[in-house]
Amino acid sequence: MGPRDLPPLLLVLLDCWASGSAQAGATSAVTTEGLNSTEAALMTLRPALSPRPPETPRAPRPSSGPRPTPVTDVAALCVCDLSPAQCDINCCCDPDCSSVEFSVFSTCSVPVVTGDRQFCSQKAAIYSLNSTANPPQRVFRLVDQINPSIFCIHITNYKPALSFINPEVPDEKNFDTLMRTSDGFSLTTESDISFTTKLDAPNADKYEYGVHLQTSDSFLRFPSPLTSSLCADDNPAAFLVNQAVKCTRRMNLEQCEETETLSMAYYSSPKILRVPNSKTKVPITVQSIIIQSLNKTLTRLEDTAVLKQALVEAGDVRICTNIVLEVKYSLTYTDAGDITKADLALLLGTVSSAVVPFQQKFEIRFIQQNTKPAPLSGNPGYVAGLPLAAGFRPQKGSGIIQTMNRYGQLTILRSTTEQDCLAIEGIRAPVLFGYNMQSGCKLRLPRAITCQLVAQKVKSLLMGQGFPDYVAPFGNSRAQDVLDWVPVHLVTQASHVKDSCQLPVALVIEVKWTKYGSLLNPQAKIVNVTATLISSAFPETNSGNERTMLISTAVTFVDVSAPAEAGFRARPTINAKLPFDFFFPFV
């Protein structure tokens, strides 16, 4: 088939492609030989497609833009060169390999090395072995490779995209500029502080999470280690960000009295603004001062007046007293984002030249107003003797609702000396983890009372006002993690007497738990809870006007832990495979 038999549309496409390839100029026959058969076909079809005489050269069209300049020198690039100053086996581009190593190569592990494959035309380094030579030699060719895809980069107009941007190295000229653009540094000048405050406090009516705490002069300083272990005094304290850090303080013992970061007034004198940019100030109240001597003994002072550091002489040794060693802030806030109270606890000590530099500790924590920390029954596993955490789920999709009294979440009857069920109504005993319990009482029933009325009363005595639906698997389980909680399985067990009124007489709670986690520190985890309500036939009176029933409750804890087996890692196996000609020419 000749060129005349080709469809007209294909001829047009070939004409456009051939004209685009002519823009780059002629390439040497060595670099294009055997690389792209399509380009060779175009050169063959070109005289039949052009109306001009063969001897008339076609002028190249003006290029619409610069071609991509290769950034990476593929001739110097070797991706299989992994060992420095050593020849890697079958790595034909390794510059450390000599002709002796090439003679034992079986093949080239990386035969072609290219740059960005998205370019329409790019340089390619091709490596091969000439096994017919004696000894075998490496053959290297640098060719122009054509990308056959129509979605390739032909013209580039954004040269920075061809390489990575070099990072700016900090020096004495650009350090201030880099500090302003980085979030990891604190700023010292007044203009910078005001600028940071405006960015961090978009809402001036309240503090938000992470916003710097403002004071009457700037912000509340919380010394912390930033780029090193040394204390950075200009680090601001952030709202609702609890922190506890340690840093190293360098000081000149002769100037300890003039160093303000060592004084008690430096941490107790600032006044925190109640809300950002407000005029209401909250003073910092010193709650406790503890003095630490050189031999580490602690003494708490009754007076909380401000103490100044002093340089004194103790024999031949000079020491500085009343140096701040620990600072603990406790800030109280409201749900509206206001700071209402600020407390401070200090540890002052004595420092000599032998312990310089020394370490300081700083801590800040936030406490919401009118709230108390919720005690846990374990962290994470249950602790023996602490109450079980339980609650109920009112509807699907909601969390677990618990009572504020954690000793009243899962309860049983409490036995008394009178053994009267009606007298102890409402008096309950909490179910404590690991403690098997049993209690009971007597219920005296008049002759005229009905069974249905007694059944409702006894059931409320056994189960209490709000019997829970779920029990927490761990002592620190969260109420929102509903899927982790263990449901309480309520089972009713009735007597086999037919045509009789069934009256609840006992409630038996069985709690199954297991040891969870490491063998060195196993944690108690509840895996199943079953509450069995046992009923019996309503007793008939033989004589007298009263009937007496025994009501009882019991709690049993069952350890269902599987026997612990120590696990060991499998012995590592060596699966090293050498090339078949590794010992050539010796074998």
SEMARLO-583965 format. One record per residue (C-alpha): residue in three letters; z, x, y. Coordinates in nm, 4 decimals. Layout:
# residues N
   rest         zz         xx         yy
    Ala          Z          X          Y
...
This chain:
# residues 587
   rest         zz         xx         yy
    Met     0.0000     0.0000     0.0000
    Gly    -0.0976     0.1417     0.3378
    Pro     0.0473     0.0895     0.6803
    Arg    -0.2056    -0.1836     0.7550
    Asp    -0.0593    -0.4011     0.4769
    Leu     0.2895    -0.4036     0.6364
    Pro     0.4076    -0.7245     0.8059
    Pro     0.3688    -0.7292     1.1871
    Leu     0.7472    -0.7657     1.2471
    Leu     0.8283    -0.4616     1.0352
    Leu     0.5677    -0.2593     1.2206
    Val     0.7312    -0.3493     1.5514
    Leu     1.0762    -0.2502     1.4229
    Leu     0.9440     0.0771     1.2889
    Asp     0.7732     0.1479     1.6189
    Cys     1.0976     0.0888     1.8127
    Trp     1.2977     0.3008     1.5716
    Ala     1.0481     0.5875     1.5857
    Ser     1.0436     0.5815     1.9661
    Gly     1.4237     0.5887     1.9767
    Ser     1.4319     0.8845     1.7414
    Ala     1.1923     1.0776     1.9655
    Gln     1.4442     1.0811     2.2524
    Ala     1.6521     1.3493     2.0960
    Gly     1.3569     1.5880     2.0688
    Ala     1.2203     1.7602     1.7637
    Thr     1.4567     1.8999     1.5038
    Ser     1.3975     2.1936     1.2767
    Ala     1.2542     2.1274     0.9358
    Val     1.5455     2.3043     0.7717
    Thr     1.8104     2.0762     0.9195
    Thr     1.6337     1.7488     0.8397
    Glu     1.4799     1.8348     0.5043
    Gly     1.5815     1.5987     0.2292
    Leu     1.8386     1.4163     0.4418
    Asn     1.6652     1.0966     0.5489
    Ser     1.3595     0.9644     0.3703
    Thr     1.3207     0.6883     0.6284
    Glu     1.2576     0.9383     0.9061
    Ala     0.9902     1.1108     0.6956
    Ala     0.8206     0.7781     0.6329
    Leu     0.8177     0.7120     1.0054
    Met     0.6467     1.0410     1.0748
    Thr     0.3829     0.9460     0.8191
    Leu     0.3265     0.5996     0.9615
    Arg     0.3269     0.7064     1.3214
    Pro    -0.0511     0.8119     1.3532
    Ala    -0.1636     0.4772     1.2118
    Leu     0.0577     0.2801     1.4477
    Ser    -0.0274     0.4609     1.7712
    Pro    -0.3585     0.3809     1.9487
    Arg    -0.3681     0.7247     2.1103
    Pro    -0.5577     1.0161     1.9634
    Pro    -0.3573     1.2358     1.7280
    Glu    -0.3962     1.5368     1.9518
    Thr    -0.2429     1.3573     2.2514
    Pro     0.1365     1.4058     2.2498
    Arg     0.3453     1.0991     2.3324
    Ala     0.5748     1.1481     2.6282
    Pro     0.9380     1.0843     2.5420
    Arg     1.0990     0.7849     2.7065
    Pro     1.3746     0.8534     2.9545
    Ser     1.7171     0.8314     2.7925
    Ser     1.9394     0.5522     2.9178
    Gly     2.2536     0.7597     2.8760
    Pro     2.4007     1.0770     2.7285
    Arg     2.4259     1.1105     2.3548
    Pro     2.7753     1.1672     2.2125
    Thr     2.8684     1.5309     2.2220
    Pro     3.0518     1.6290     1.9050
    Val     3.4114     1.7156     1.9799
    Thr     3.4951     1.8537     1.6353
    Asp     3.3127     2.1606     1.5047
    Val     3.2396     2.0532     1.1499
    Ala     3.1433     2.4081     1.0573
    Ala     3.5007     2.5199     1.1264
    Leu     3.6656     2.2089     0.9779
    Cys     3.8022     2.2326     0.6233
    Val     4.0118     1.9428     0.4938
    Cys     4.0853     2.0977     0.1531
    Asp     4.2296     2.4205     0.2954
    Leu     4.5957     2.3529     0.2141
    Ser     4.7338     2.7002     0.1474
    Pro     4.7513     2.9410     0.4406
    Ala     4.6096     3.2870     0.3804
    Gln     4.5179     3.1873     0.0226
    Cys     4.2073     3.0611    -0.1480
    Asp     4.2310     2.6996    -0.2655
    Ile     4.0591     2.6318    -0.5946
    Asn     3.7208     2.4552    -0.5636
    Cys     3.7515     2.4475    -0.1839
    Cys     3.4109     2.5782    -0.0798
    Cys     3.4882     2.5670     0.2951
    Asp     3.8066     2.7732     0.2669
    Pro     3.7529     3.0850     0.4843
    Asp     4.0092     3.2729     0.2748
    Cys     3.7861     3.2606    -0.0342
    Ser     3.5643     3.5571    -0.1195
    Ser     3.2700     3.5963    -0.3512
    Val     3.5060     3.6796    -0.6366
    Glu     3.6805     3.3396    -0.6027
    Phe     3.3477     3.1580    -0.5629
    Ser     3.2363     3.2942    -0.8997
    Val     3.5132     3.0952    -1.0785
    Phe     3.4561     2.7665    -0.8901
    Ser     3.3276     2.4783    -1.1033
    Thr     3.2278     2.2502    -0.8141
    Cys     3.2980     2.1841    -0.4489
    Ser     3.5851     1.9368    -0.4080
    Val     3.4627     1.8434    -0.0575
    Pro     3.0832     1.8816    -0.0562
    Val     3.0194     1.7231     0.2864
    Val     3.2265     1.7545     0.6039
    Thr     3.1387     1.5227     0.8948
    Gly     3.2940     1.4071     1.2166
    Asp     3.2981     1.0439     1.3301
    Arg     3.0772     0.8432     1.0939
    Gln     3.0204     0.5735     1.3565
    Phe     2.7727     0.7893     1.5497
    Cys     2.4022     0.7320     1.4867
    Ser     2.3387     1.1059     1.4701
    Gln     2.5876     1.3811     1.4043
    Lys     2.6277     1.7242     1.2547
    Ala     2.7261     1.7588     0.8902
    Ala     2.8360     2.0679     0.6990
    Ile     2.7105     2.0633     0.3383
    Tyr     2.8639     2.2962     0.0796
    Ser     2.7283     2.3663    -0.2679
    Leu     2.7353     2.6345    -0.5347
    Asn     2.4391     2.8422    -0.6532
    Ser     2.5237     2.8861    -1.0194
    Thr     2.1925     3.0635    -1.0956
    Ala     2.2843     3.3607    -0.8832
    Asn     2.4735     3.6473    -1.0376
    Pro     2.7541     3.6200    -0.9449
    Pro     2.7538     3.2502    -0.8369
    Gln     2.7512     3.2072    -0.4619
    Arg     2.8447     2.9403    -0.2103
    Val     2.5604     2.7749    -0.0150
    Phe     2.6335     2.6411     0.3325
    Arg     2.3998     2.4268     0.5450
    Leu     2.4553     2.2691     0.8874
    Val     2.2270     1.9652     0.9207
    Asp     2.1733     1.6628     1.1455
    Gln     2.2780     1.3515     0.9591
    Ile     2.1397     1.0105     1.0531
    Asn     2.3515     0.6980     1.0162
    Pro     2.1350     0.4269     0.8524
    Ser     2.3537     0.1434     0.9845
    Ile     2.2170    -0.0566     1.2798
    Phe     2.5737    -0.0890     1.4116
    Cys     2.6239     0.2710     1.5188
    Ile     2.7138     0.4452     1.8425
    His     2.3939     0.5723     2.0039
    Ile     2.5024     0.6220     2.3656
    Thr     2.8501     0.6879     2.4983
    Asn     2.9629     0.6393     2.8550
    Tyr     3.3371     0.6939     2.8082
    Lys     3.3915     1.0570     2.7181
    Pro     3.7778     1.0472     2.7067
    Ala     3.7491     0.8171     2.4033
    Leu     3.5990     1.1034     2.2017
    Ser     3.9273     1.2923     2.1889
    Phe     4.3014     1.2362     2.2109
    Ile     4.4702     1.2561     2.5485
    Asn     4.6810     1.5669     2.5849
    Pro     5.0435     1.4722     2.6543
    Glu     5.1888     1.5803     2.9830
    Val     5.4408     1.8587     2.9346
    Pro     5.7514     1.8205     3.1561
    Asp     5.8060     2.0917     3.4118
    Glu     5.9926     2.1260     3.7384
    Lys     5.7132     1.9529     3.9310
    Asn     5.6542     1.6383     3.7245
    Phe     6.0033     1.5922     3.5743
    Asp     6.1157     1.3314     3.8290
    Thr     5.7982     1.1313     3.7769
    Leu     5.8461     1.1299     3.4002
    Met     6.2060     1.0181     3.4394
    Arg     6.0986     0.7123     3.6361
    Thr     5.8462     0.6072     3.3722
    Ser     6.0803     0.6660     3.0770
    Asp     6.3452     0.4193     2.9591
    Gly     6.5563     0.6888     2.8016
    Phe     6.6814     0.8430     3.1261
    Ser     6.9107     0.7167     3.3985
    Leu     6.8253     0.7605     3.7633
    Thr     7.0534     0.9114     4.0247
    Thr     6.9085     0.8555     4.3694
    Glu     6.9907     0.5390     4.5615
    Ser     6.6300     0.4264     4.5794
    Asp     6.5880     0.4681     4.2071
    Ile     6.9097     0.2792     4.1341
    Ser     6.8083    -0.0149     4.3474
    Phe     6.4644    -0.0182     4.1874
    Thr     6.6137    -0.0167     3.8366
    Thr     6.8562    -0.2914     3.9283
    Lys     6.5785    -0.5156     4.0499
    Leu     6.3857    -0.4673     3.7273
    Asp     6.6825    -0.5183     3.4977
    Ala     6.8243    -0.8214     3.6791
    Pro     6.5443    -1.0702     3.7398
    Asn     6.7991    -1.3532     3.7365
    Ala     7.0592    -1.2956     4.0090
    Asp     7.2739    -1.5929     3.9030
    Lys     7.4032    -1.4430     3.5799
    Tyr     7.4054    -1.1348     3.3614
    Glu     7.1588    -1.1275     3.0752
    Tyr     7.1581    -0.9184     2.7625
    Gly     7.0869    -0.5524     2.8343
    Val     7.1183    -0.5828     3.2143
    His     7.3133    -0.3007     3.3803
    Leu     7.6614    -0.3953     3.4979
    Gln     7.6698    -0.3665     3.8751
    Thr     7.9655    -0.2430     4.0769
    Ser     8.0400    -0.2438     4.4457
    Asp     7.8683     0.0947     4.4966
    Ser     7.6102     0.1212     4.2132
    Phe     7.6651     0.0443     3.8438
    Leu     7.9364     0.0903     3.5828
    Arg     7.8937     0.4372     3.4400
    Phe     7.9340     0.4860     3.0671
    Pro     7.9024     0.8566     2.9751
    Ser     7.6906     0.9091     2.6643
    Pro     7.4967     1.1882     2.4952
    Leu     7.1282     1.1565     2.5778
    Thr     6.9048     1.4538     2.5055
    Ser     7.1919     1.6675     2.3758
    Ser     7.5561     1.6353     2.2757
    Leu     7.6679     1.6906     2.6358
    Cys     7.7999     1.3922     2.8318
    Ala     7.5480     1.2319     3.0701
    Asp     7.7647     1.0637     3.3318
    Asp     7.4906     0.8553     3.4950
    Asn     7.4242     0.6407     3.1869
    Pro     7.4790     0.2720     3.2831
    Ala     7.6746     0.0207     3.0771
    Ala     7.4646    -0.2782     2.9656
    Phe     7.5805    -0.6383     2.9369
    Leu     7.6710    -0.7515     2.5801
    Val     7.5824    -0.4078     2.4389
    Asn     7.8875    -0.2841     2.2476
    Gln     7.8928     0.0926     2.2254
    Ala     8.1191     0.3645     2.0870
    Val     8.0031     0.7217     2.1479
    Lys     8.1290     1.0777     2.1478
    Cys     8.0048     1.3583     2.3682
    Thr     8.0972     1.7122     2.4600
    Arg     8.2391     1.7966     2.8021
    Arg     8.2067     2.1412     2.9559
    Met     8.4452     2.2315     3.2315
    Asn     8.5820     2.5186     3.4319
    Leu     8.9544     2.5209     3.3761
    Glu     9.0149     2.6542     3.7249
    Gln     8.8351     2.3523     3.8760
    Cys     8.9826     2.0779     3.6584
    Glu     9.1601     1.9176     3.9521
    Glu     8.8337     1.8773     4.1459
    Thr     8.6243     1.7462     3.8524
    Glu     8.6138     1.3680     3.8978
    Thr     8.4759     1.2895     3.5499
    Leu     8.8047     1.4174     3.4058
    Ser     9.0251     1.2014     3.6263
    Met     9.1706     0.8617     3.5432
    Ala     9.0628     0.7152     3.8781
    Tyr     8.6959     0.7775     3.7990
    Tyr     8.7073     0.5117     3.5267
    Ser     8.9650     0.2702     3.6722
    Ser     8.8614     0.2501     4.0390
    Pro     8.5149     0.0814     4.0135
    Lys     8.4989    -0.2915     4.0779
    Ile     8.2468    -0.4846     3.8714
    Leu     8.0445    -0.7616     4.0338
    Arg     8.1092    -1.0984     3.8721
    Val     7.7337    -1.1716     3.8678
    Pro     7.4478    -0.9495     3.9832
    Asn     7.4151    -0.9070     4.3615
    Ser     7.7267    -1.1154     4.4303
    Lys     8.0211    -1.0517     4.6628
    Thr     8.2860    -1.1459     4.4078
    Lys     8.4373    -0.8339     4.2530
    Val     8.6357    -0.8010     3.9324
    Pro     8.8812    -0.5084     3.9369
    Ile     8.9433    -0.2967     3.6291
    Thr     9.3011    -0.3395     3.5036
    Val     9.4642    -0.0533     3.3157
    Gln     9.6346    -0.2026     3.0110
    Ser     9.7684     0.1087     2.8392
    Ile     9.7987     0.4831     2.8923
    Ile     9.8713     0.7170     2.6007
    Ile     9.9532     1.0840     2.6544
    Gln     9.8514     1.3391     2.3924
    Ser    10.0195     1.6781     2.3910
    Leu     9.8802     2.0080     2.2705
    Asn    10.0337     1.9542     1.9231
    Lys     9.8583     1.6118     1.8990
    Thr    10.1734     1.3993     1.9436
    Leu    10.1151     1.0656     2.1201
    Thr    10.3388     0.8990     2.3770
    Arg    10.2700     0.5611     2.5364
    Leu    10.3658     0.5242     2.8999
    Glu    10.5285     0.2091     3.0311
    Asp    10.3875     0.2587     3.3788
    Thr    10.0111     0.2168     3.4265
    Ala     9.9899     0.3907     3.7630
    Val     9.6996     0.6259     3.8228
    Leu     9.7770     0.9837     3.7166
    Lys     9.6002     1.2876     3.8570
    Gln     9.5051     1.5910     3.6556
    Ala     9.6955     1.9076     3.7356
    Leu     9.6508     2.2754     3.6561
    Val     9.9815     2.4259     3.5406
    Glu    10.0943     2.7499     3.3821
    Ala    10.2824     2.7472     3.0512
    Gly    10.3887     3.1059     3.0064
    Asp    10.0792     3.3218     2.9875
    Val     9.8517     3.0217     2.9248
    Arg     9.7040     2.7975     3.1919
    Ile     9.6535     2.4359     3.0949
    Cys     9.5176     2.1263     3.2633
    Thr     9.7175     1.8071     3.2110
    Asn     9.6248     1.4362     3.2349
    Ile     9.2654     1.4987     3.1287
    Val     9.0800     1.1854     3.0114
    Leu     9.0025     1.2149     2.6395
    Glu     8.9264     0.8526     2.5447
    Val     8.8116     0.5523     2.7480
    Lys     8.8016     0.1977     2.6084
    Tyr     8.6603    -0.0863     2.8186
    Ser     8.7194    -0.4484     2.7190
    Leu     8.5172    -0.6940     2.9291
    Thr     8.5622    -1.0712     2.9117
    Tyr     8.2632    -1.2897     2.9927
    Thr     8.1758    -1.6598     2.9969
    Asp     7.8861    -1.8357     2.8293
    Ala     7.7296    -1.8670     3.1771
    Gly     7.6916    -1.4863     3.2009
    Asp     7.9836    -1.4126     3.4369
    Ile     8.2265    -1.1215     3.4082
    Thr     8.5781    -1.2629     3.4485
    Lys     8.8059    -0.9798     3.3369
    Ala     8.7896    -0.6053     3.2801
    Asp     9.0584    -0.4148     3.0880
    Leu     9.0891    -0.0419     3.0341
    Ala     9.2813     0.1670     2.7810
    Leu     9.3034     0.5433     2.8317
    Leu     9.4034     0.8449     2.6277
    Leu     9.5058     1.1369     2.8461
    Gly     9.5610     1.4825     2.7077
    Thr     9.6211     1.8449     2.7816
    Val     9.3404     2.0983     2.7651
    Ser     9.3665     2.4761     2.7538
    Ser     9.1016     2.7428     2.7735
    Ala     9.1086     2.7707     2.3937
    Val     8.9659     2.4188     2.3424
    Val     8.6989     2.4267     2.6142
    Pro     8.4461     2.2675     2.5733
    Phe     8.6200     1.9580     2.4349
    Gln     8.5125     1.6165     2.3096
    Gln     8.5462     1.2825     2.4866
    Lys     8.5202     0.9335     2.3346
    Phe     8.3938     0.6256     2.5155
    Glu     8.3915     0.2666     2.3933
    Ile     8.2959    -0.0633     2.5529
    Arg     8.3078    -0.4083     2.3961
    Phe     8.2506    -0.7602     2.5242
    Ile     8.4681    -1.0613     2.4388
    Gln     8.3690    -1.4185     2.5171
    Gln     8.6249    -1.6188     2.7091
    Asn     8.8451    -1.8691     2.5214
    Thr     8.7342    -1.7386     2.1822
    Lys     8.9133    -1.5467     1.9121
    Pro     8.7587    -1.3231     1.6499
    Ala     8.7116    -1.5069     1.3218
    Pro     8.9064    -1.3420     1.0381
    Leu     8.7222    -1.2756     0.7148
    Ser     8.8264    -1.3077     0.3525
    Gly     8.6539    -0.9814     0.2678
    Asn     8.3816    -0.7499     0.3838
    Pro     8.1698    -0.8086     0.1919
    Gly     8.3497    -0.8947    -0.1324
    Tyr     8.6534    -1.1208    -0.1541
    Val     8.9979    -0.9662    -0.1328
    Ala     9.2643    -1.0948    -0.3708
    Gly     9.5084    -1.3275    -0.1962
    Leu     9.2763    -1.4385     0.0852
    Pro     9.1457    -1.7976     0.1042
    Leu     8.8027    -1.9007    -0.0182
    Ala     8.5510    -1.9760     0.2568
    Ala     8.4029    -2.3227     0.2029
    Gly     8.2297    -2.6000     0.3946
    Phe     7.9862    -2.8867     0.3729
    Arg     7.6273    -2.9442     0.4745
    Pro     7.5798    -3.2770     0.6538
    Gln     7.2013    -3.2942     0.6230
    Lys     6.9088    -3.0968     0.4904
    Gly     6.7995    -2.8200     0.7245
    Ser     7.1385    -2.7719     0.8916
    Gly     7.3870    -2.4910     0.8449
    Ile     7.7246    -2.4910     0.6745
    Ile     8.0017    -2.6605     0.8740
    Gln     8.3503    -2.5162     0.8321
    Thr     8.6888    -2.6104     0.9705
    Met     8.8546    -2.3789     1.2193
    Asn     9.1533    -2.3401     0.9853
    Arg     9.0246    -2.1106     0.7127
    Tyr     9.3321    -2.1894     0.5006
    Gly     9.2275    -2.5544     0.4929
    Gln     8.8656    -2.5237     0.3782
    Leu     8.9347    -2.5513     0.0039
    Thr     9.2793    -2.6839    -0.0890
    Ile     9.4767    -2.8468    -0.3715
    Leu     9.8007    -3.0442    -0.3942
    Arg    10.1219    -2.8638    -0.3048
    Ser    10.4178    -2.9135    -0.5344
    Thr    10.7560    -3.0058    -0.3873
    Thr    11.1026    -3.0520    -0.5285
    Glu    11.0850    -3.4291    -0.4889
    Gln    10.7636    -3.4527    -0.6964
    Asp    10.6645    -3.7620    -0.5000
    Cys    10.2893    -3.7873    -0.4421
    Leu    10.3199    -4.0296    -0.1518
    Ala    10.5762    -3.8070     0.0256
    Ile    10.3524    -3.4969     0.0105
    Glu    10.0327    -3.6728     0.1157
    Gly     9.8447    -3.4475     0.3562
    Ile    10.0375    -3.1355     0.2521
    Arg     9.7887    -2.9018     0.0868
    Ala     9.7886    -2.5484    -0.0504
    Pro     9.4883    -2.3194     0.0057
    Val     9.2923    -2.1823    -0.2886
    Leu     9.3444    -1.8052    -0.2782
    Phe     9.0966    -1.5738    -0.4446
    Gly     9.2134    -1.4334    -0.7771
    Tyr     9.5238    -1.6538    -0.7975
    Asn     9.5369    -1.9103    -1.0795
    Met     9.7325    -2.2066    -0.9475
    Gln     9.8652    -2.5358    -1.0825
    Ser    10.0498    -2.8118    -0.9008
    Gly    10.1347    -3.1758    -0.9545
    Cys    10.3442    -3.4749    -0.8596
    Lys    10.4528    -3.8171    -0.9804
    Leu    10.3039    -4.1406    -0.8563
    Arg    10.5152    -4.4542    -0.8908
    Leu    10.3129    -4.7720    -0.8928
    Pro    10.4443    -5.1271    -0.8447
    Arg    10.3631    -5.3768    -1.1175
    Ala    10.1469    -5.5950    -0.8892
    Ile     9.9148    -5.3195    -0.7596
    Thr     9.5538    -5.3223    -0.8778
    Cys     9.3699    -5.0392    -1.0522
    Gln     9.0824    -5.0187    -0.8001
    Leu     9.3214    -4.9661    -0.5091
    Val     9.5161    -4.7002    -0.6949
    Ala     9.1962    -4.5160    -0.8000
    Gln     9.0838    -4.4690    -0.4374
    Lys     9.4307    -4.3516    -0.3334
    Val     9.4669    -4.1018    -0.6163
    Lys     9.1201    -3.9569    -0.5619
    Ser     9.1999    -3.8911    -0.1960
    Leu     9.5254    -3.7238    -0.3028
    Leu     9.3481    -3.4937    -0.5457
    Met     9.0467    -3.3943    -0.3348
    Gly     9.1904    -3.4178     0.0154
    Gln     9.0191    -3.5541     0.3237
    Gly     8.7089    -3.3346     0.3184
    Phe     8.6280    -3.1732    -0.0130
    Pro     8.3650    -2.9009     0.0470
    Asp     8.0145    -2.8991    -0.0977
    Tyr     7.9564    -2.5217    -0.0794
    Val     8.1616    -2.2052    -0.1271
    Ala     8.0715    -1.8702     0.0302
    Pro     7.9655    -1.6058    -0.2259
    Phe     8.1208    -1.3243    -0.0212
    Gly     8.4112    -1.3115     0.2158
    Asn     8.1845    -1.2389     0.5140
    Ser     7.8981    -1.4799     0.4376
    Arg     7.7429    -1.6375     0.7444
    Ala     7.7208    -2.0149     0.7848
    Gln     7.3493    -2.0052     0.8722
    Asp     7.2568    -1.8381     0.5425
    Val     7.2658    -2.1661     0.3492
    Leu     7.0593    -2.0430     0.0556
    Asp     7.3177    -1.7746    -0.0225
    Trp     7.6089    -2.0192    -0.0526
    Val     7.7230    -2.1466    -0.3938
    Pro     7.7165    -2.5261    -0.4409
    Val     8.0245    -2.6963    -0.5843
    His     7.9349    -2.8847    -0.9039
    Leu     8.1462    -3.2019    -0.9255
    Val     8.1867    -3.3297    -1.2824
    Thr     8.3603    -3.6571    -1.3743
    Gln     8.5286    -3.6763    -1.7124
    Ala     8.6468    -4.0235    -1.8207
    Ser     8.8375    -4.1481    -2.1239
    His     8.6700    -4.3221    -2.4141
    Val     8.8685    -4.6445    -2.3842
    Lys     8.6247    -4.9321    -2.3333
    Asp     8.6697    -5.2164    -2.0879
    Ser     8.9481    -5.0374    -1.9013
    Cys     8.9875    -4.9240    -1.5411
    Gln     8.9474    -4.5471    -1.5055
    Leu     9.2094    -4.3784    -1.2884
    Pro     9.1734    -4.0106    -1.1726
    Val     9.4720    -3.8121    -1.2871
    Ala     9.3683    -3.4431    -1.2577
    Leu     9.1355    -3.2118    -1.0670
    Val     9.0459    -2.8802    -1.2333
    Ile     8.8572    -2.6195    -1.0269
    Glu     8.6966    -2.3297    -1.2113
    Val     8.5690    -2.0370    -1.0045
    Lys     8.3475    -1.7812    -1.1769
    Trp     8.3099    -1.4472    -1.0082
    Thr     8.1562    -1.1129    -1.0875
    Lys     8.1787    -0.7539    -0.9747
    Tyr     7.8826    -0.6714    -0.7549
    Gly     7.7534    -0.3381    -0.6323
    Ser     7.8492     0.0187    -0.7120
    Leu     8.0828     0.1174    -0.9933
    Leu     8.2818     0.3255    -0.7475
    Asn     8.3486     0.0331    -0.5124
    Pro     8.2651    -0.3021    -0.6768
    Gln     8.2721    -0.6130    -0.4598
    Ala     8.3938    -0.9545    -0.5759
    Lys     8.1188    -1.2171    -0.5591
    Ile     8.1529    -1.5860    -0.6483
    Val     7.8628    -1.7064    -0.8621
    Asn     7.9684    -2.0567    -0.9730
    Val     8.2227    -2.3230    -0.8760
    Thr     8.2881    -2.6330    -1.0877
    Ala     8.5295    -2.9124    -0.9936
    Thr     8.6126    -3.1465    -1.2838
    Leu     8.7724    -3.4819    -1.2008
    Ile     8.9520    -3.6098    -1.5113
    Ser     9.0204    -3.9820    -1.5404
    Ser     9.2234    -4.1870    -1.7857
    Ala     9.2839    -4.5532    -1.8577
    Phe     9.5105    -4.7446    -1.6236
    Pro     9.8584    -4.7500    -1.7845
    Glu    10.0149    -5.0769    -1.8795
    Thr    10.3848    -5.1512    -1.8166
    Asn    10.6033    -5.2258    -2.1125
    Ser    10.9199    -5.3005    -1.9229
    Gly    11.0421    -5.2901    -1.5660
    Asn    10.8570    -5.3382    -1.2426
    Glu    10.7174    -4.9804    -1.1908
    Arg    10.4749    -4.7511    -1.3653
    Thr    10.4855    -4.3690    -1.3332
    Met    10.1791    -4.1455    -1.3445
    Leu    10.1506    -3.7672    -1.3442
    Ile     9.8901    -3.6276    -1.1003
    Ser     9.7958    -3.2581    -1.1312
    Thr     9.5527    -3.0022    -0.9883
    Ala     9.4633    -2.6597    -1.1249
    Val     9.2540    -2.3626    -1.0157
    Thr     9.1257    -2.0991    -1.2580
    Phe     8.9373    -1.7796    -1.1759
    Val     8.7133    -1.6438    -1.4509
    Asp     8.5646    -1.2929    -1.4410
    Val     8.2104    -1.3140    -1.5793
    Ser     8.1135    -0.9561    -1.5002
    Ala     7.8869    -0.7908    -1.7521
    Pro     8.0038    -0.4613    -1.9020
    Ala     7.9245    -0.1865    -1.6577
    Glu     7.6778     0.0713    -1.7806
    Ala     7.6276     0.3946    -1.5949
    Gly     7.2623     0.4527    -1.5198
    Phe     7.0996     0.7904    -1.4964
    Arg     6.7614     0.8865    -1.3707
    Ala     6.5056     0.9868    -1.6281
    Arg     6.4484     1.3548    -1.6743
    Pro     6.1421     1.4564    -1.4737
    Thr     5.8336     1.5428    -1.6725
    Ile     5.5829     1.8063    -1.5734
    Asn     5.2311     1.6655    -1.5768
    Ala     5.0346     1.9594    -1.4441
    Lys     4.6680     1.9918    -1.5337
    Leu     4.4836     2.3153    -1.4742
    Pro     4.1047     2.3427    -1.4411
    Phe     3.9298     2.4116    -1.7694
    Asp     3.8100     2.7491    -1.6405
    Phe     4.1380     2.8498    -1.4809
    Phe     4.1789     3.1534    -1.7109
    Phe     3.8120     3.2568    -1.6860
    Pro     3.6966     3.5249    -1.7685
    Phe     4.0032     3.6138    -1.9780
    Val     3.9746     3.3197    -2.2166
